[in-house]
Every structure is written in structure tokens, then in C-alpha cells.
């Protein structure tokens, strides 16, 4: 079973994030990573997170704008639902050739 924590995890993560891994770390840490499954996975995965963090992220819109848009969408949908019976009755009236008053 893979351990959940390792006492060297912070050291390994610091070495990877600062660009010291694998060339500029001491031999003890290199030996530990070779023997610890958790630290090997950390060395494999940490650069992927660093690449993702370096990618510029889109800013989230203001919450009030999101709320306003959702309210507008809900009102438009409610209007469409309310107009449906009127449209159906008009179509039936035109099809039957009678005028509605």
C-alpha cells in the first residue's frame, strides 16, 4: 500500500519547484526518492503543476454579472414558456380560418 505522507515530501517538492532536482540535490535525497514510491510520484507530477501554474488563467467574471445574466436567462425562458400556448392557439386559429377576438 502506498503511504499517505512522507517526511521528505516537502524537501522533494522544494527541490523540484526551485529547479534543483535532480542535478543539484544531495545524494541522500536522491537515494530516498529512489526508494520512496510517494516521492517518486511527486517528482513525476510536480512539474506538471508548475507548468499549469505558469499558464495564464482567465479571470472569473464578477458575481453580480453572473447573477444578472442568469436572471435575464430565467426571465427569457419564462417568457418563452408563457408565449407557447398563445402561439399554439394562434396557429390553430389561422389553420382553421377563424379570427380570434
C-alpha positions in Angstrom: 0.0 0.0 0.0 1.3 3.5 -0.9 2.0 5.7 2.1 -0.1 8.8 2.5 2.7 11.0 3.8 6.5 11.1 3.8 8.7 13.2 6.0 10.9 14.1 2.9 7.9 15.3 0.8 8.5 19.0 1.5 12.2 18.7 0.7 11.5 16.9 -2.6 8.8 19.4 -3.6 11.1 22.3 -2.8 13.9 20.8 -4.9 11.6 20.2 -7.9 9.9 23.7 -7.7 13.2 25.5 -7.4 14.8 23.6 -10.3 17.4 21.8 -8.2 16.0 18.4 -9.0 17.8 16.1 -9.9 21.2 17.6 -10.6 21.6 19.9 -7.5 20.3 17.8 -4.6 22.3 15.8 -2.1 22.8 12.1 -2.6 20.7 11.3 0.5 17.6 12.9 -1.0 18.2 11.2 -4.4 18.5 7.8 -2.6 15.3 8.4 -0.7 13.3 9.3 -3.8 14.6 6.1 -5.4 13.3 4.1 -2.5 10.0 6.0 -1.7 7.1 5.5 -4.1 5.3 8.6 -2.9 8.3 10.8 -3.5 8.8 9.2 -7.0 5.2 10.1 -7.9 5.8 13.6 -6.5 8.8 14.1 -8.7 6.8 12.9 -11.8 3.8 15.0 -11.1 5.1 18.3 -9.6 6.5 19.7 -12.9 3.0 19.3 -14.5 1.5 21.5 -11.8 4.3 24.1 -12.2 3.5 24.2 -15.9 -0.2 24.7 -15.2 0.6 27.5 -12.7 2.7 29.3 -15.2 -0.1 29.3 -17.8 -2.1 32.5 -17.6 -5.6 31.9 -16.3 -8.7 33.8 -17.4 -10.2 36.0 -14.7 -13.5 35.0 -13.3 -16.4 37.4 -14.1 -17.9 39.5 -11.3 -20.5 37.6 -9.3 -23.1 40.3 -9.8 -22.7 40.0 -13.6 -23.2 36.2 -13.5 -26.2 36.7 -11.3 -27.7 39.3 -13.6 -27.2 37.1 -16.7 -28.8 34.1 -15.0 -31.8 36.3 -14.0 -32.1 37.5 -17.6 -31.9 34.0 -18.9 -34.5 32.8 -16.5 -36.9 35.6 -17.5 -36.4 34.9 -21.2 -37.1 31.2 -20.6 -40.2 32.0 -18.6 -41.4 34.4 -21.4 -40.9 31.6 -24.0 -42.9 29.2 -21.9 -45.7 31.7 -21.3 -45.9 32.5 -25.0 -46.1 28.9 -26.2 -49.8 28.4 -25.6 -50.6 31.7 -27.3 -48.6 30.7 -30.3 -50.2 27.4 -30.5 -53.7 28.9 -30.3 -52.9 31.4 -33.0 -51.6 28.7 -35.2 -54.7 26.6 -34.7 -56.9 29.7 -35.4 -55.1 30.5 -38.6 -55.3 26.9 -39.7 -59.0 26.8 -39.1 -59.5 30.1 -40.9 -61.3 31.7 -37.9 -60.4 35.1 -36.5 -59.7 35.4 -32.8 -61.3 38.3 -30.9 
